[in-house]
């Protein structure tokens, strides 16, 4: 799908606009002047956050009681912890009204709102924008967290996620950071567009496997460092000479074969 009319964009960081340019505009979507500087945020220097990430979350979709929508609690927890990390690591930055959380599924939005309210109180619902893709049409936020929901070994049709128009809207709402939460194997085998999105993230080293998404899975110790390929923060990797003591960790494997600590709260000596 292409759209040659939209040739210059003045919203997104170039590392974000690169994706829709490739997918929808034949690589012809150009960036306005100084977009890197205009959209810069302090967390761009944090390698576990940065500008664009695809978090490959091995969760499982579930059917809502109504039977007409799906939700995925692993992705809910991931969204909560991403937001918590931004607040915790950058306390001097006011995030009110700057973060949007998008899902195609109303059941997922309901679960997200419930978890965010449980963590930060009902007032958070007026300071973070939770909406469907259609509800975000024409809007923009500094940070967008996109929860894909659909996941499972028997899932072969991904419904709304296969709509290229909606996907174009979803990935072009963010100014500074875009975090996609999804199950890469499910999405790749179900849709050519998603295969390209995941391939793009992988080719840029921005695809992170989250093997066990749960509350607290992104800690203050989580980071990615390509310079340290043998050990990263208290991960039990005896084959690499790394030992953890008395703890079980959920970790992600970065595409350049570094390992990302996603649960530890302490460090160790390598």
Order of alpha helices (4+ residues) and beta strands (2+ residues): beta-alpha-beta-alpha-beta-beta-beta-alpha-beta-alpha-alpha-beta-beta-alpha-beta-alpha-alpha-beta-beta-beta
